[in-house]
C-alpha cells in the first residue's frame, strides 16, 4: 500500500493554453483587490479518510515589493528564494489567486478550486512539514511506502519547500521538508524503541539512500564521485546548496553516465547502477542531500536566478526492527519477538514548467525547457 502526499494541483486544475492565460492576466488589471483571508491552520493530511493521494497547494509570497529606489522591485531571500527583481513597468497586477479557505483557492474572475489543504503565504516550513510531511514519515515507519512530490511553475518555490537551507541546525526555520523528514524518521524510531542510539548495529532503523536527477530525459547519479563537477550546462554545480555542505572543488566537465530504469519481481522499479549509501543518522542523510543538490543542474533564466533544470528524485529504503514485548527471557524467544518492516520514502523536486516568453530561454536553456515541459505533461496524463 502507498501513503502519498503531492504538492501539486495537477489532478484538479485544467490545463489552459497560452491565449487563455494571457486573457486571465489581462483581466487581473481591472479586478478588485483580493480578499484577505485569515491564516488557516493546516490539518494533518492523513487524518481520517481512506484516500492514499493528497494534494496541498502552497501559495508563495509575491516576489514584488514596494521600492522607491531606481524604480525596481526587490525580492526577499528568505521568502522569495531566487526570484529576479523586475522594473515597475513590468510588474504584474495584484495576485490573481488567493486563499479562500483552509482547503480552497479563488481566482480574480470568481472561479476557484478545492484541495485537501491550502498553505497560505504566511505558512512556514515547520507548519507545512507538520501537515504534509509528518504523516508520511509515520506511514513509512509503519511499513507503508510514502512519496512527496513538489510540482509547480518555475520560480514557485518547489526547491525551497523540499530542501530549504539543508542546515543541520534544528533551530534553522528555513530547513525544507526533506531534511525534516529524515530527522523525524530517526527521532521517532528511537523514541518508540526507547533507546538513545548507541552503535549503528543497535539502531532500530537501517536507511539506504540514493539521489538521482532526470535531465533532458536521461538519468544521472547525483551521489557518484564524478557528478560533483561543473560544465557549460551546469554553471552552478560547484556551489554548495543554501548553506549545505556541497564539497565540490573541481572545475572539470562531468563524465557521469546515463542510468536506466529496471524492474524485477519482488524489488519493483529501480534505477540500475545508482549509488546507494547507508546512513546512520539524520546528519548523514542531510549531508548526502546537500552533496546531491550541489551536483544538480541549474542555470539562470529571466524568471529565476538559479532555476533547476532537472527533476531530482531522492529514494530512501527504510528497514525498521521493532521489538515486541515478550514474557520469556530466552534468547530464542527474544529473537522471534522482533518484527521487521521495509518501506520506501521517495522525495521528488520537479523542475518547473516554463513559458519561453516569460523565461527568455534560448539555445540549451530552451532545449531543457522543452524536455521539462514534455515530462511534466506526461506526468499530468498519468495523474489524470
C-alpha positions as CSV (number, residue, x, y, z in Angstrom):
1,X,0.0,0.0,0.0
2,X,1.1,3.6,-0.5
3,X,0.6,6.7,1.6
4,X,1.4,9.7,-0.6
5,X,1.2,13.5,-0.5
6,X,1.8,15.7,-3.5
7,X,2.3,19.4,-3.5
8,X,0.5,19.6,-6.9
9,X,-2.7,21.0,-8.4
10,X,-2.1,18.6,-11.4
11,X,-5.2,16.5,-10.9
12,X,-7.6,19.2,-10.3
13,X,-6.6,22.3,-12.3
14,X,-7.5,22.1,-16.1
15,X,-4.7,23.0,-18.4
16,X,-5.1,26.4,-20.1
17,X,-3.5,27.3,-23.3
18,X,-1.3,30.5,-23.6
19,X,-4.1,32.6,-25.1
20,X,-6.5,31.9,-22.2
21,X,-3.7,32.6,-19.7
22,X,-3.0,35.9,-21.3
23,X,-6.7,36.8,-21.1
24,X,-6.8,35.9,-17.4
25,X,-3.7,38.1,-16.8
26,X,-5.2,41.0,-18.6
27,X,-8.4,40.6,-16.6
28,X,-6.5,41.0,-13.3
29,X,-5.6,44.6,-14.2
30,X,-9.2,45.6,-13.6
31,X,-10.1,43.1,-10.9
32,X,-10.9,44.3,-7.4
33,X,-8.4,43.9,-4.6
34,X,-8.1,40.3,-3.5
35,X,-9.9,39.3,-0.3
36,X,-7.6,38.9,2.6
37,X,-8.2,35.6,4.4
38,X,-7.0,35.0,7.9
39,X,-4.3,32.4,8.2
40,X,-5.8,28.9,8.4
41,X,-4.2,26.1,10.4
42,X,-3.1,23.1,8.3
43,X,-4.7,19.8,9.4
44,X,-2.6,16.6,9.1
45,X,-3.4,15.3,5.6
46,X,-3.7,11.7,6.5
47,X,-6.0,12.3,9.5
48,X,-9.2,10.4,8.6
49,X,-10.4,9.2,5.3
50,X,-9.0,6.4,3.1
51,X,-7.6,8.3,0.1
52,X,-4.0,7.4,-0.5
53,X,-3.2,10.5,-2.5
54,X,-3.5,14.0,-1.0
55,X,-3.0,17.4,-2.7
56,X,-1.8,20.5,-0.9
57,X,-1.3,23.9,-2.6
58,X,1.3,26.3,-1.2
59,X,0.9,29.9,-2.0
60,X,4.3,31.6,-2.0
61,X,4.7,35.3,-1.1
62,X,4.8,37.8,-4.0
63,X,8.3,38.5,-5.3
64,X,7.5,42.2,-5.8
65,X,7.7,44.7,-3.0
66,X,7.3,48.4,-3.0
67,X,10.5,50.3,-3.7
68,X,11.3,53.8,-4.5
69,X,15.0,53.1,-5.3
70,X,15.5,53.2,-9.1
71,X,12.0,52.0,-9.9
72,X,12.8,48.3,-9.2
73,X,11.2,45.8,-7.0
74,X,13.2,43.7,-4.6
75,X,12.8,40.1,-3.5
76,X,13.4,38.7,0.0
77,X,16.0,35.9,0.0
78,X,14.1,34.1,2.8
79,X,10.6,34.5,1.4
80,X,11.1,34.8,-2.4
81,X,14.0,32.5,-3.0
82,X,16.0,33.3,-6.1
83,X,13.3,35.2,-7.9
84,X,14.5,38.1,-10.1
85,X,13.8,41.7,-9.3
86,X,11.8,43.4,-12.1
87,X,11.2,47.0,-13.1
88,X,8.0,48.6,-12.0
89,X,6.9,48.9,-15.6
90,X,7.0,45.1,-15.9
91,X,5.3,44.3,-12.6
92,X,2.3,42.1,-12.7
93,X,-1.0,43.3,-11.2
94,X,-2.2,42.1,-7.8
95,X,-2.2,38.2,-7.4
96,X,-5.0,36.6,-9.4
97,X,-5.1,33.7,-6.9
98,X,-5.9,34.0,-3.2
99,X,-6.6,31.6,-0.4
100,X,-10.3,31.3,0.1
101,X,-10.3,28.9,3.0
102,X,-8.3,26.1,4.7
103,X,-8.7,23.9,1.6
104,X,-9.7,26.2,-1.3
105,X,-8.3,29.0,-3.5
106,X,-10.1,31.7,-5.5
107,X,-9.2,33.4,-8.8
108,X,-9.9,37.1,-9.6
109,X,-12.6,36.0,-12.1
110,X,-14.6,34.3,-9.4
111,X,-13.7,30.7,-10.2
112,X,-11.8,28.5,-7.7
113,X,-10.7,25.1,-6.7
114,X,-10.7,22.9,-3.6
115,X,-7.9,20.7,-2.4
116,X,-7.0,18.6,0.7
117,X,-5.3,21.7,2.1
118,X,-4.0,25.1,1.2
119,X,-0.9,26.6,2.8
120,X,-1.1,30.4,2.6
121,X,1.8,32.7,2.0
122,X,2.4,33.1,5.8
123,X,2.8,29.3,6.3
124,X,6.3,28.5,7.4
125,X,8.4,25.4,6.7
126,X,7.7,23.8,10.1
127,X,3.9,24.1,9.7
128,X,4.0,22.7,6.2
129,X,6.0,19.7,7.3
130,X,3.7,19.0,10.2
131,X,0.7,18.9,7.9
132,X,2.2,17.3,4.7
133,X,5.4,15.6,5.7
134,X,4.9,14.3,9.2
135,X,2.0,11.9,8.4
136,X,4.2,10.4,5.5
137,X,7.0,9.7,8.0
138,X,4.6,8.0,10.3
139,X,3.3,5.8,7.5
140,X,6.8,4.8,6.4
141,X,7.7,3.8,9.9
142,X,4.5,1.6,9.9
143,X,5.7,-0.1,6.7
144,X,3.9,1.9,4.0
145,X,5.6,3.4,1.0
146,X,5.4,7.2,1.1
147,X,6.0,9.8,-1.6
148,X,6.1,13.6,-1.6
149,X,6.2,15.4,-5.0
150,X,6.7,19.2,-5.4
151,X,5.1,20.4,-8.6
152,X,4.7,23.9,-10.0
153,X,5.8,26.5,-12.4
154,X,9.4,27.8,-12.4
155,X,10.2,30.1,-9.5
156,X,7.2,29.0,-7.4
157,X,9.4,27.8,-4.5
158,X,9.5,24.0,-5.0
159,X,13.2,23.5,-4.1
160,X,12.8,25.9,-1.1
161,X,9.9,23.8,0.1
162,X,11.5,20.4,-0.4
163,X,15.2,21.1,0.5
164,X,15.3,24.6,2.0
165,X,18.5,25.6,3.8
166,X,19.7,21.9,4.3
167,X,21.2,23.0,7.6
168,X,21.9,20.6,10.4
169,X,20.9,23.3,12.9
170,X,17.5,22.3,14.3
171,X,16.8,26.0,15.1
172,X,17.1,26.9,11.4
173,X,13.5,27.7,10.4
174,X,14.2,27.5,6.6
175,X,15.0,23.8,6.6
176,X,12.9,22.1,4.0
177,X,10.6,19.0,4.1
178,X,13.3,16.5,3.1
179,X,15.8,17.2,6.0
180,X,12.9,17.4,8.5
181,X,11.7,14.1,7.2
182,X,15.0,12.3,7.9
183,X,15.2,14.0,11.3
184,X,11.7,12.8,12.2
185,X,12.4,9.3,10.9
186,X,15.4,8.7,13.2
187,X,14.0,10.5,16.2
188,X,10.6,8.8,16.2
189,X,12.2,5.3,15.6
190,X,14.5,5.8,18.6
191,X,11.7,7.2,20.8
192,X,9.4,4.3,20.0
193,X,12.3,1.8,20.7
194,X,13.0,3.6,24.0
195,X,16.7,3.8,23.1
196,X,19.3,6.5,22.8
197,X,21.0,5.4,19.7
198,X,24.2,3.6,20.6
199,X,26.1,1.9,17.7
200,X,24.6,1.7,14.3
201,X,24.1,-2.0,14.7
202,X,21.8,-1.4,17.6
203,X,19.8,1.4,15.9
204,X,16.2,0.4,15.1
205,X,16.5,1.9,11.7
206,X,18.6,1.0,8.7
207,X,18.3,3.6,5.9
208,X,19.8,3.3,2.5
209,X,19.7,6.4,0.3
210,X,20.0,7.2,-3.4
211,X,19.7,10.5,-5.2
212,X,19.4,10.9,-9.0
213,X,18.3,13.6,-11.4
214,X,16.4,13.4,-14.7
215,X,17.9,15.9,-17.2
216,X,16.8,16.1,-20.8
217,X,15.2,12.6,-20.4
218,X,18.4,11.0,-19.1
219,X,19.0,9.8,-15.5
220,X,22.2,10.8,-13.8
221,X,23.6,9.8,-10.4
222,X,23.9,12.8,-8.1
223,X,25.9,10.9,-5.5
224,X,28.5,9.5,-7.9
225,X,32.1,10.8,-7.3
226,X,32.3,12.3,-10.8
227,X,28.9,14.1,-10.5
228,X,30.3,16.9,-8.3
229,X,31.7,18.9,-11.2
230,X,30.7,21.8,-13.3
231,X,30.0,22.1,-17.0
232,X,28.6,24.5,-19.5
233,X,25.1,23.1,-18.8
234,X,25.6,23.1,-15.1
235,X,27.1,26.5,-14.2
236,X,26.2,26.3,-10.5
237,X,27.1,22.8,-9.7
238,X,30.2,23.7,-7.8
239,X,28.3,25.9,-5.3
240,X,27.0,24.5,-2.0
241,X,23.2,24.5,-1.9
242,X,21.7,27.0,0.5
243,X,24.3,26.7,3.2
244,X,24.7,23.0,2.9
245,X,28.0,21.1,2.7
246,X,28.5,20.8,-1.0
247,X,32.1,19.5,-1.2
248,X,32.8,20.1,-4.9
249,X,36.1,21.8,-5.6
250,X,36.7,20.5,-9.1
251,X,36.1,22.5,-12.2
252,X,36.1,19.8,-14.8
253,X,33.4,18.5,-17.1
254,X,31.1,15.9,-15.6
255,X,31.5,12.4,-17.0
256,X,28.6,10.9,-15.2
257,X,27.0,8.2,-17.4
258,X,23.3,7.9,-18.1
259,X,21.5,5.3,-15.9
260,X,18.5,3.1,-16.8
261,X,15.3,2.0,-15.2
262,X,14.9,-1.7,-14.4
263,X,12.1,-3.8,-12.9
264,X,12.5,-7.0,-11.0
265,X,10.0,-9.3,-9.4
266,X,10.0,-8.7,-5.6
267,X,12.0,-5.5,-6.0
268,X,9.9,-3.4,-8.3
269,X,11.2,-0.5,-10.4
270,X,14.7,0.8,-9.6
271,X,17.5,2.8,-11.2
272,X,20.2,0.3,-12.2
273,X,23.7,1.4,-11.2
274,X,22.6,4.3,-8.9
275,X,24.8,4.8,-5.9
276,X,23.1,3.6,-2.7
277,X,24.7,4.7,0.6
278,X,23.8,3.6,4.1
279,X,23.1,6.5,6.5
280,X,23.3,6.0,10.3
281,X,21.6,9.2,11.4
282,X,19.8,12.3,10.1
283,X,23.0,14.3,9.8
284,X,24.5,11.8,7.4
285,X,21.3,11.9,5.3
286,X,21.3,15.7,5.2
287,X,24.9,15.7,4.1
288,X,24.1,13.4,1.2
289,X,21.1,15.7,0.3
290,X,23.5,18.6,0.3
291,X,26.0,16.8,-1.8
292,X,23.4,15.8,-4.4
293,X,21.8,19.3,-4.5
294,X,25.2,20.8,-5.2
295,X,25.7,18.5,-8.2
296,X,22.2,19.1,-9.6
297,X,22.0,21.1,-12.9
298,X,20.7,24.6,-12.5
299,X,21.0,27.8,-14.6
300,X,19.9,31.4,-14.7
301,X,16.8,32.4,-16.6
302,X,14.8,35.7,-16.8
303,X,12.4,34.3,-14.2
304,X,14.8,32.7,-11.8
305,X,18.4,33.4,-10.9
306,X,19.0,29.7,-10.1
307,X,16.5,27.6,-12.0
308,X,16.5,23.9,-11.5
309,X,17.0,22.3,-15.0
310,X,16.3,18.7,-13.9
311,X,13.9,16.7,-11.8
312,X,15.6,15.4,-8.6
313,X,14.5,12.1,-7.0
314,X,15.7,11.0,-3.6
315,X,14.8,7.4,-2.6
316,X,15.3,6.1,0.9
317,X,14.8,2.4,1.7
318,X,13.8,2.3,5.4
319,X,14.2,-1.0,7.3
320,X,12.9,-1.0,10.8
321,X,13.3,-3.5,13.5
322,X,10.6,-3.3,16.2
323,X,10.8,-5.4,19.3
324,X,7.6,-6.9,20.7
325,X,7.3,-7.3,24.4
326,X,7.7,-10.9,25.5
327,X,7.4,-12.6,28.9
328,X,10.0,-15.1,28.1
329,X,13.7,-14.3,28.7
330,X,15.2,-17.0,26.4
331,X,17.3,-15.7,23.5
332,X,15.2,-17.7,21.0
333,X,12.0,-16.1,22.2
334,X,13.7,-12.7,22.2
335,X,14.8,-13.2,18.6
336,X,11.3,-14.2,17.5
337,X,9.8,-11.2,19.3
338,X,11.3,-8.7,16.8
339,X,9.4,-7.6,13.7
340,X,10.9,-6.1,10.6
341,X,9.2,-3.7,8.2
342,X,10.5,-2.3,5.0
343,X,9.2,0.8,3.2
344,X,10.3,3.3,0.7
345,X,10.3,7.1,1.2
346,X,10.5,9.0,-2.1
347,X,11.1,12.7,-2.2
348,X,10.7,14.4,-5.6
349,X,11.6,18.0,-6.5
350,X,10.4,18.5,-10.1
351,X,11.8,21.2,-12.4
352,X,9.3,23.9,-13.0
353,X,7.1,24.3,-16.0
354,X,8.1,27.2,-18.3
355,X,6.8,29.6,-20.9
356,X,9.6,30.7,-23.2
357,X,8.1,34.2,-23.5
358,X,8.5,34.7,-19.7
359,X,11.8,33.0,-19.1
360,X,13.6,34.2,-22.2
361,X,15.0,30.7,-22.7
362,X,17.2,30.2,-25.8
363,X,19.7,27.6,-27.0
364,X,20.5,25.0,-24.4
365,X,18.0,26.5,-21.9
366,X,15.2,26.2,-24.5
367,X,16.1,22.6,-25.1
368,X,16.0,21.9,-21.4
369,X,12.6,23.7,-21.1
370,X,11.2,21.6,-23.8
371,X,12.3,18.4,-22.1
372,X,10.9,19.7,-18.7
373,X,7.5,20.6,-20.1
374,X,7.3,17.3,-22.0
375,X,7.9,15.2,-19.0
376,X,5.5,17.3,-16.8
377,X,2.8,16.8,-19.5
378,X,3.4,13.0,-19.3
379,X,3.1,13.1,-15.5
380,X,-0.1,15.0,-15.8
381,X,-1.5,12.3,-18.1
382,X,-0.6,9.7,-15.5
383,X,-2.2,11.5,-12.7
384,X,-5.3,12.2,-14.6
